[in-house]
Amino acid sequence: MTLTAATADPGADIRRRELAAFLRSRRERVTPEQAGLPRGARRRTPGLRREEVAQLSAVGVTWYTWLEQARPIKVSAQVLDAIARALLMDPSERAHLFALAGAVDPRPEAECTALSAPVRRLMHRVAPYPATVQNGRYDVLAYNRPWTHVFGDFDAMAPRDRNCLWLLATSRRWRETFLDRDEMLRDLTAKFRGAMAEHGAEPAWKELRDRLLGVSAEFRELWERHEVATMAPHVKRYQHPRVGLLRLEHRMLWMAPLTQAHRLIAYVPADDETEERLERLAELSEPSLEVPSEVPTEVSPDVSSDVSGSEGQ
């Protein structure tokens, strides 16, 4: 932690005061027993003392006291991480702590745990339309059965590979079945670059970019163009091996309180033929009619996944 120069930014002053009040409230609710400390004979402070939080966080008592006094100091992500652990913060409280401090969380919790039961229920209710929940990096956090019928078995792939940009850049089957795949890859890469301007210091974002740069020459070439783009609805054409051409248009529901720009995306038919084919696919995919999934084939070094997916945007 370091002292910072005084600032005339009223927003920074407000955030410091909010941070101080938030830390005090969290400290006062944690008992010594919960933190693994002895209660002692004379304790007038509700919850933990400041020096106990400092001890548990491995920081100086003075520095922690300054935090609760809303002093203009800069706190590292590592110190915030230690304080969050000492005060037994849940994922929502932890995210709030880092937001107030203006820092990037070095250890974000698994985002799929943040999805509420109503969101999951709505996702499943839109069947037979494919639907998914994604974050700002295009990680696929949840999906309904029609999604797997159309875009492949996401349960069979590693969690880190359940990402639409990754699959669009590396999946051979996706390359063959998305009829506008090259245009989609260019568009999604530009959207990812635009979004990364706000997340460039976050480990998960850097890891995805570096993985793509390491395996996909196409992505490297597109990344070097420095193109940016924003969200815009458009029709995706997908040649499904069982029911033929599907023309799908995505509709998004943003879940504002959640971090990382979570959104529920439903892929709705762009024409009557697609509507009929989705209904037919749902019938064919009933358990009694399902056929064994194809075994993924080996891919070249520049194409590292062979499971179909969808560009989530």
Sequence and secondary structure as in RCSB ss.txt:
>XXXX:A:sequence
MTLTAATADPGADIRRRELAAFLRSRRERVTPEQAGLPRGARRRTPGLRREEVAQLSAVGVTWYTWLEQARPIKV
SAQVLDAIARALLMDPSERAHLFALAGAVDPRPEAECTALSAPVRRLMHRVAPYPATVQNGRYDVLAYNRPWTHV
FGDFDAMAPRDRNCLWLLATSRRWRETFLDRDEMLRDLTAKFRGAMAEHGAEPAWKELRDRLLGVSAEFRELWER
HEVATMAPHVKRYQHPRVGLLRLEHRMLWMAPLTQAHRLIAYVPADDETEERLERLAELSEPSLEVPSEVPTEVS
PDVSSDVSGSEGQ
>XXXX:A:secstr
 EE      HHHHHHHHHHHHHHHHHHHHS HHHHT    S   SSS  HHHHHHHHTS HHHHHHHHTT SEE 
 HHHHHHHHHHTT  HHHHHHHHHHHT   SS   GGGG  HHHHHHHHHTTTS EEEE TT BEEEE HHHHHH
H  GGGS GGG BHHHHHHHBHHHHHHBTTHHHHHHHHHHHHHHHHTTTTT HHHHHHHHHHHHH HHHHHHHTT
T        EEEEEETTTEEEEEEEEEEE TTSSTT EEEEEEESSHHHHHHHHHHHHHTSTTT           
TT  B        
